[in-house]
Amino acid sequence: ALEDPPLIKKGDIITLIAKKENLLIVTSGVSKEDGFANEMIKIENLNSGKMVRGIVKEKSKVEVVY
């Protein structure tokens, strides 16, 4: 039984998206772990250096959870 590879691998540079009502912020981050679709993973924001958690939406795209 083979399983699909993760959409995001540890160390990948990804697009980090934060949405709230009419506000949309897009920045870059580094994945700190592998992630599959709709799975929560840790990301390091490249601009601030802060660790955030987000949900994998598609290859190289994570939506921040806050």
CNS distance restraints for C-alpha pairs under 8 A (distance, minus, plus):
assign (resid   5 and name CA) (resid  36 and name CA) 7.76 0.50 0.50
assign (resid   6 and name CA) (resid  34 and name CA) 6.15 0.50 0.50
assign (resid   6 and name CA) (resid  35 and name CA) 5.34 0.50 0.50
assign (resid   6 and name CA) (resid  36 and name CA) 4.67 0.50 0.50
assign (resid   6 and name CA) (resid  37 and name CA) 7.71 0.50 0.50
assign (resid   7 and name CA) (resid  34 and name CA) 7.78 0.50 0.50
assign (resid   7 and name CA) (resid  35 and name CA) 6.05 0.50 0.50
assign (resid   7 and name CA) (resid  36 and name CA) 5.28 0.50 0.50
assign (resid   7 and name CA) (resid  37 and name CA) 6.61 0.50 0.50
assign (resid   7 and name CA) (resid  56 and name CA) 7.77 0.50 0.50
assign (resid   7 and name CA) (resid  58 and name CA) 6.68 0.50 0.50
assign (resid   7 and name CA) (resid  59 and name CA) 4.86 0.50 0.50
assign (resid   7 and name CA) (resid  60 and name CA) 7.12 0.50 0.50
assign (resid   8 and name CA) (resid  12 and name CA) 6.54 0.50 0.50
assign (resid   8 and name CA) (resid  31 and name CA) 7.37 0.50 0.50
assign (resid   8 and name CA) (resid  34 and name CA) 5.50 0.50 0.50
assign (resid   8 and name CA) (resid  35 and name CA) 5.04 0.50 0.50
assign (resid   8 and name CA) (resid  36 and name CA) 6.73 0.50 0.50
assign (resid   8 and name CA) (resid  56 and name CA) 7.75 0.50 0.50
assign (resid   8 and name CA) (resid  59 and name CA) 6.10 0.50 0.50
assign (resid   8 and name CA) (resid  60 and name CA) 6.04 0.50 0.50
assign (resid   9 and name CA) (resid  31 and name CA) 6.89 0.50 0.50
assign (resid   9 and name CA) (resid  33 and name CA) 6.34 0.50 0.50
assign (resid   9 and name CA) (resid  34 and name CA) 4.23 0.50 0.50
assign (resid   9 and name CA) (resid  35 and name CA) 6.40 0.50 0.50
assign (resid  10 and name CA) (resid  30 and name CA) 7.82 0.50 0.50
assign (resid  10 and name CA) (resid  31 and name CA) 5.14 0.50 0.50
assign (resid  10 and name CA) (resid  32 and name CA) 5.09 0.50 0.50
assign (resid  10 and name CA) (resid  33 and name CA) 4.20 0.50 0.50
assign (resid  10 and name CA) (resid  34 and name CA) 4.82 0.50 0.50
assign (resid  10 and name CA) (resid  35 and name CA) 7.98 0.50 0.50
assign (resid  11 and name CA) (resid  30 and name CA) 5.72 0.50 0.50
assign (resid  11 and name CA) (resid  31 and name CA) 5.14 0.50 0.50
assign (resid  11 and name CA) (resid  32 and name CA) 6.04 0.50 0.50
assign (resid  11 and name CA) (resid  33 and name CA) 7.30 0.50 0.50
assign (resid  12 and name CA) (resid  30 and name CA) 5.64 0.50 0.50
assign (resid  12 and name CA) (resid  31 and name CA) 5.43 0.50 0.50
assign (resid  12 and name CA) (resid  60 and name CA) 7.63 0.50 0.50
assign (resid  13 and name CA) (resid  28 and name CA) 6.85 0.50 0.50
assign (resid  13 and name CA) (resid  29 and name CA) 5.68 0.50 0.50
assign (resid  13 and name CA) (resid  30 and name CA) 4.65 0.50 0.50
assign (resid  13 and name CA) (resid  31 and name CA) 6.53 0.50 0.50
assign (resid  13 and name CA) (resid  60 and name CA) 7.19 0.50 0.50
assign (resid  14 and name CA) (resid  28 and name CA) 5.75 0.50 0.50
assign (resid  14 and name CA) (resid  29 and name CA) 5.32 0.50 0.50
assign (resid  14 and name CA) (resid  30 and name CA) 6.03 0.50 0.50
assign (resid  14 and name CA) (resid  31 and name CA) 6.89 0.50 0.50
assign (resid  14 and name CA) (resid  60 and name CA) 4.53 0.50 0.50
assign (resid  14 and name CA) (resid  61 and name CA) 5.79 0.50 0.50
assign (resid  14 and name CA) (resid  62 and name CA) 7.15 0.50 0.50
assign (resid  15 and name CA) (resid  26 and name CA) 6.84 0.50 0.50
assign (resid  15 and name CA) (resid  27 and name CA) 5.93 0.50 0.50
assign (resid  15 and name CA) (resid  28 and name CA) 4.80 0.50 0.50
assign (resid  15 and name CA) (resid  29 and name CA) 6.32 0.50 0.50
assign (resid  15 and name CA) (resid  60 and name CA) 5.92 0.50 0.50
assign (resid  15 and name CA) (resid  61 and name CA) 4.87 0.50 0.50
assign (resid  15 and name CA) (resid  62 and name CA) 6.31 0.50 0.50
assign (resid  16 and name CA) (resid  26 and name CA) 5.70 0.50 0.50
assign (resid  16 and name CA) (resid  27 and name CA) 5.19 0.50 0.50
assign (resid  16 and name CA) (resid  28 and name CA) 5.40 0.50 0.50
assign (resid  16 and name CA) (resid  29 and name CA) 6.06 0.50 0.50
assign (resid  16 and name CA) (resid  45 and name CA) 7.75 0.50 0.50
assign (resid  16 and name CA) (resid  61 and name CA) 6.16 0.50 0.50
assign (resid  16 and name CA) (resid  62 and name CA) 5.16 0.50 0.50
assign (resid  16 and name CA) (resid  63 and name CA) 6.02 0.50 0.50
assign (resid  16 and name CA) (resid  64 and name CA) 6.76 0.50 0.50
assign (resid  17 and name CA) (resid  24 and name CA) 7.17 0.50 0.50
assign (resid  17 and name CA) (resid  25 and name CA) 5.79 0.50 0.50
assign (resid  17 and name CA) (resid  26 and name CA) 4.68 0.50 0.50
assign (resid  17 and name CA) (resid  27 and name CA) 6.64 0.50 0.50
assign (resid  17 and name CA) (resid  61 and name CA) 7.34 0.50 0.50
assign (resid  17 and name CA) (resid  62 and name CA) 6.14 0.50 0.50
assign (resid  17 and name CA) (resid  63 and name CA) 4.73 0.50 0.50
assign (resid  17 and name CA) (resid  64 and name CA) 5.94 0.50 0.50
assign (resid  18 and name CA) (resid  24 and name CA) 5.82 0.50 0.50
assign (resid  18 and name CA) (resid  25 and name CA) 5.07 0.50 0.50
assign (resid  18 and name CA) (resid  26 and name CA) 6.50 0.50 0.50
assign (resid  18 and name CA) (resid  63 and name CA) 5.86 0.50 0.50
assign (resid  18 and name CA) (resid  64 and name CA) 5.12 0.50 0.50
assign (resid  18 and name CA) (resid  65 and name CA) 7.70 0.50 0.50
assign (resid  19 and name CA) (resid  23 and name CA) 5.77 0.50 0.50
assign (resid  19 and name CA) (resid  24 and name CA) 4.70 0.50 0.50
assign (resid  19 and name CA) (resid  25 and name CA) 6.53 0.50 0.50
assign (resid  19 and name CA) (resid  63 and name CA) 7.69 0.50 0.50
assign (resid  19 and name CA) (resid  64 and name CA) 7.68 0.50 0.50
assign (resid  20 and name CA) (resid  24 and name CA) 6.68 0.50 0.50
assign (resid  27 and name CA) (resid  45 and name CA) 7.58 0.50 0.50
assign (resid  27 and name CA) (resid  46 and name CA) 7.83 0.50 0.50
assign (resid  27 and name CA) (resid  47 and name CA) 7.64 0.50 0.50
assign (resid  28 and name CA) (resid  45 and name CA) 6.30 0.50 0.50
assign (resid  28 and name CA) (resid  46 and name CA) 5.77 0.50 0.50
assign (resid  28 and name CA) (resid  47 and name CA) 7.39 0.50 0.50
assign (resid  29 and name CA) (resid  43 and name CA) 6.05 0.50 0.50
assign (resid  29 and name CA) (resid  44 and name CA) 5.29 0.50 0.50
assign (resid  29 and name CA) (resid  45 and name CA) 4.39 0.50 0.50
assign (resid  29 and name CA) (resid  46 and name CA) 4.87 0.50 0.50
assign (resid  29 and name CA) (resid  47 and name CA) 7.90 0.50 0.50
assign (resid  30 and name CA) (resid  43 and name CA) 5.55 0.50 0.50
assign (resid  30 and name CA) (resid  44 and name CA) 5.17 0.50 0.50
assign (resid  30 and name CA) (resid  45 and name CA) 6.70 0.50 0.50
assign (resid  30 and name CA) (resid  46 and name CA) 6.83 0.50 0.50
assign (resid  31 and name CA) (resid  41 and name CA) 7.57 0.50 0.50
assign (resid  31 and name CA) (resid  42 and name CA) 6.33 0.50 0.50
assign (resid  31 and name CA) (resid  43 and name CA) 4.60 0.50 0.50
assign (resid  31 and name CA) (resid  44 and name CA) 6.50 0.50 0.50
assign (resid  32 and name CA) (resid  41 and name CA) 7.47 0.50 0.50
assign (resid  32 and name CA) (resid  42 and name CA) 5.47 0.50 0.50
assign (resid  32 and name CA) (resid  43 and name CA) 5.49 0.50 0.50
assign (resid  32 and name CA) (resid  44 and name CA) 6.95 0.50 0.50
assign (resid  33 and name CA) (resid  41 and name CA) 6.37 0.50 0.50
assign (resid  33 and name CA) (resid  42 and name CA) 6.45 0.50 0.50
assign (resid  33 and name CA) (resid  43 and name CA) 7.86 0.50 0.50
assign (resid  34 and name CA) (resid  41 and name CA) 7.38 0.50 0.50
assign (resid  35 and name CA) (resid  39 and name CA) 6.06 0.50 0.50
assign (resid  35 and name CA) (resid  40 and name CA) 7.20 0.50 0.50
assign (resid  35 and name CA) (resid  41 and name CA) 6.12 0.50 0.50
assign (resid  35 and name CA) (resid  56 and name CA) 6.48 0.50 0.50
assign (resid  36 and name CA) (resid  56 and name CA) 6.44 0.50 0.50
assign (resid  37 and name CA) (resid  55 and name CA) 7.75 0.50 0.50
assign (resid  37 and name CA) (resid  56 and name CA) 5.18 0.50 0.50
assign (resid  37 and name CA) (resid  57 and name CA) 5.85 0.50 0.50
assign (resid  37 and name CA) (resid  58 and name CA) 6.38 0.50 0.50
assign (resid  38 and name CA) (resid  55 and name CA) 5.52 0.50 0.50
assign (resid  38 and name CA) (resid  56 and name CA) 5.08 0.50 0.50
assign (resid  38 and name CA) (resid  57 and name CA) 5.94 0.50 0.50
assign (resid  39 and name CA) (resid  55 and name CA) 5.35 0.50 0.50
assign (resid  39 and name CA) (resid  56 and name CA) 5.58 0.50 0.50
assign (resid  40 and name CA) (resid  53 and name CA) 6.55 0.50 0.50
assign (resid  40 and name CA) (resid  54 and name CA) 5.32 0.50 0.50
assign (resid  40 and name CA) (resid  55 and name CA) 4.36 0.50 0.50
assign (resid  40 and name CA) (resid  56 and name CA) 6.43 0.50 0.50
assign (resid  41 and name CA) (resid  53 and name CA) 5.60 0.50 0.50
assign (resid  41 and name CA) (resid  54 and name CA) 5.61 0.50 0.50
assign (resid  41 and name CA) (resid  55 and name CA) 6.36 0.50 0.50
assign (resid  41 and name CA) (resid  56 and name CA) 7.31 0.50 0.50
assign (resid  42 and name CA) (resid  51 and name CA) 6.71 0.50 0.50
assign (resid  42 and name CA) (resid  52 and name CA) 5.82 0.50 0.50
assign (resid  42 and name CA) (resid  53 and name CA) 4.61 0.50 0.50
assign (resid  42 and name CA) (resid  54 and name CA) 6.55 0.50 0.50
assign (resid  43 and name CA) (resid  51 and name CA) 5.66 0.50 0.50
assign (resid  43 and name CA) (resid  52 and name CA) 5.32 0.50 0.50
assign (resid  43 and name CA) (resid  53 and name CA) 5.96 0.50 0.50
assign (resid  43 and name CA) (resid  54 and name CA) 7.15 0.50 0.50
assign (resid  44 and name CA) (resid  49 and name CA) 5.93 0.50 0.50
assign (resid  44 and name CA) (resid  50 and name CA) 5.62 0.50 0.50
assign (resid  44 and name CA) (resid  51 and name CA) 4.46 0.50 0.50
assign (resid  44 and name CA) (resid  52 and name CA) 6.24 0.50 0.50
assign (resid  45 and name CA) (resid  49 and name CA) 5.12 0.50 0.50
assign (resid  45 and name CA) (resid  50 and name CA) 5.42 0.50 0.50
assign (resid  45 and name CA) (resid  51 and name CA) 6.25 0.50 0.50
assign (resid  45 and name CA) (resid  52 and name CA) 7.09 0.50 0.50
assign (resid  46 and name CA) (resid  50 and name CA) 7.83 0.50 0.50
assign (resid  52 and name CA) (resid  64 and name CA) 7.00 0.50 0.50
assign (resid  52 and name CA) (resid  65 and name CA) 7.83 0.50 0.50
assign (resid  53 and name CA) (resid  64 and name CA) 5.93 0.50 0.50
assign (resid  53 and name CA) (resid  65 and name CA) 5.90 0.50 0.50
assign (resid  53 and name CA) (resid  66 and name CA) 7.93 0.50 0.50
assign (resid  54 and name CA) (resid  62 and name CA) 5.63 0.50 0.50
assign (resid  54 and name CA) (resid  63 and name CA) 5.09 0.50 0.50
assign (resid  54 and name CA) (resid  64 and name CA) 4.07 0.50 0.50
assign (resid  54 and name CA) (resid  65 and name CA) 5.04 0.50 0.50
assign (resid  55 and name CA) (resid  62 and name CA) 5.36 0.50 0.50
assign (resid  55 and name CA) (resid  63 and name CA) 5.24 0.50 0.50
assign (resid  55 and name CA) (resid  64 and name CA) 6.52 0.50 0.50
assign (resid  55 and name CA) (resid  65 and name CA) 7.01 0.50 0.50
assign (resid  56 and name CA) (resid  60 and name CA) 7.97 0.50 0.50
assign (resid  56 and name CA) (resid  61 and name CA) 6.20 0.50 0.50
assign (resid  56 and name CA) (resid  62 and name CA) 4.52 0.50 0.50
assign (resid  56 and name CA) (resid  63 and name CA) 6.57 0.50 0.50
assign (resid  57 and name CA) (resid  61 and name CA) 5.68 0.50 0.50
assign (resid  57 and name CA) (resid  62 and name CA) 5.53 0.50 0.50
assign (resid  57 and name CA) (resid  63 and name CA) 6.68 0.50 0.50
assign (resid  58 and name CA) (resid  62 and name CA) 7.24 0.50 0.50
